[in-house]
Amino acid sequence: MKTIFSGIQPSGTITLGNYIGAMLQFVELQNDYNCYFCIVDQHAITVPQDRLELRKNIRSLAALYLAVGIDPEKATLFIQSEVPAHAQAGWMMQCISYIGELERMTQFKDKSSGKDAVSASLLTYPPLMAADILLYNTDLVPVGEDQKQHMELTRDLAERFNKKYGDVLTIPDIRIPEVGARIMSLQEPTKKMSKSDPNNKAFITPLDDPKQIVKKIKSAVTDSEGIVKFDKINKPGISNLLSIYSILGNKTISELEEMYQGKGYGDFKGDLAQVVLNVFEPIQEKYNHLMESTELDRILDEGAEKANQVASKTLKKMENAMGLGRKRR
């Protein structure tokens, strides 16, 4: 089986966009691939974090992974900081990275823009991300468009390492989902849905109260035409809602257009809200059970042990190749 690696930061809960663009496909991928799902808490501290909030978010994200359908018997779920090889390999990747290429990263430019000072880790985030991926001999990395540049750098660093030190690292391929990779804001449908959006009505999370979910969908920005039709350029709001309905309701866009022919946005939004609730309510029930149980910690302990075994082997190969420490047999 080919290996897939994916990491999500524990900085607040995920959005409906993350669920559709990432977690839904993870549930499918675990059946056909050797999957590693990592909660990348070391990436989260590139910006200031509240210690207690971070700890809570780490556990919450782990519970959510399991609640949406990740099976610990099929996939390895673990926390990045509980596998020391990540930080060690991250430093080695920094040592073969160039400042110029790190400064060209779009996310670094965006996050550092207008600030008097930023941490060095914000600049060296991509080499750590590369280490995360390369430690598991990863073949495929499912990412959104916003991470494509980082993935291209990961491939460059792996090729550079192999060229300098021998054929040690697997060169991963990028996997961008064709459907649902870009769910848009409910309030500004021309920009991507984001949990950092200051407008709480712009995004939905799987853990939102059912009343909140209904309210957010009913207040979603559409247009004055009142016709349920997919037209991303001229009708971005209703097109975004149609995409969400299509994926979660398992219907084609054409079927939905036909279903709501002659009906207004009110009927459409009401039905969409129910579709979202049907998906999220069982997830919330399982999530709440996991957060109160010892099962979650047992799964994370086992995941860390499995990840450590694989990552440590790759790290030793990397250290031998670079001449670090004493030669190991």
Protein Blocks (a to p, Z undefined) as FASTA:
>chain_A
ZZddddddfebjadfklmmmmmmmmmmmmmmmccdddddfklmmmpccdfklmmmmmmmm
mmmmmmnopafklpccddfklmmklmmmmmmmmmmccfklmmmpmklmmmmgopabdcfk
lmmmmmmmmmmmmmnopabdcddfklmmmmmmmmmmmmmmmmmnopfbccddddddfehp
lccdfklmmbccdfklmblklpccfkbcfklmmmmmmmpccbfnopacddfklmmmlmmm
mmmmmmmnopafklmmmmmgoiafklmmmmmmmmmmmmmmmmmmmmmmmmmpmklmmmmm
mmmmmmmmmmmmmmmmmmmmnopajddZZ
